């Protein structure tokens, strides 16, 4: 149970830090962050599908 509270706090604090520094990032850094988020989602989706199939 405490680990879920810790994970939730990391997500919320990370979101506020990114929101604070987002205008200060260069355009290429923004694109890399967005691409890495979508890449992590895609890898997670592929892993989930492969676990459900096998």
C-alpha positions as a printed Julia matrix, in Angstrom:
54×3 Matrix{Float64}:
  0.0     0.0     0.0
  2.67    2.61    0.83
  4.43    1.94   -2.48
  1.31    3.02   -4.38
  1.2     6.29   -2.43
  4.89    6.8    -3.23
  4.32    6.1    -6.95
  1.35    8.5    -6.98
  3.4    11.24   -5.35
  6.2    10.77   -7.89
  3.72   11.04  -10.77
  2.1    14.21   -9.38
  5.41   15.9    -8.52
  6.9    14.89  -11.88
  3.89   16.34  -13.7
  4.2    19.67  -11.89
  7.96   19.83  -12.56
  7.42   19.17  -16.27
  4.62   21.77  -16.39
  6.92   24.3   -14.74
  9.89   23.76  -17.06
  7.99   23.0   -20.3
  8.16   26.56  -21.73
 11.91   26.69  -21.01
 12.7    23.55  -23.05
 13.87   23.79  -26.64
 11.62   22.48  -29.39
 13.81   19.42  -29.98
 13.76   18.54  -26.28
  9.97   18.82  -26.23
  9.71   16.52  -29.24
 12.03   13.98  -27.62
  9.98   13.98  -24.41
  6.72   13.48  -26.3
  8.25   10.77  -28.48
  9.65    8.93  -25.46
  6.26    9.02  -23.71
  4.55    7.54  -26.76
  7.38    5.01  -27.12
  6.94    3.83  -23.54
  3.18    3.52  -24.09
  3.76    1.53  -27.3
  6.25   -0.84  -25.65
  3.86   -1.35  -22.74
  1.01   -2.1   -25.13
  3.11   -4.61  -27.05
  4.23   -6.28  -23.82
  0.64   -6.47  -22.59
 -0.59   -7.99  -25.85
  2.26  -10.51  -25.91
  1.51  -11.54  -22.32
 -2.15  -12.01  -23.14
 -1.4   -14.08  -26.25
  1.22  -16.42  -24.76
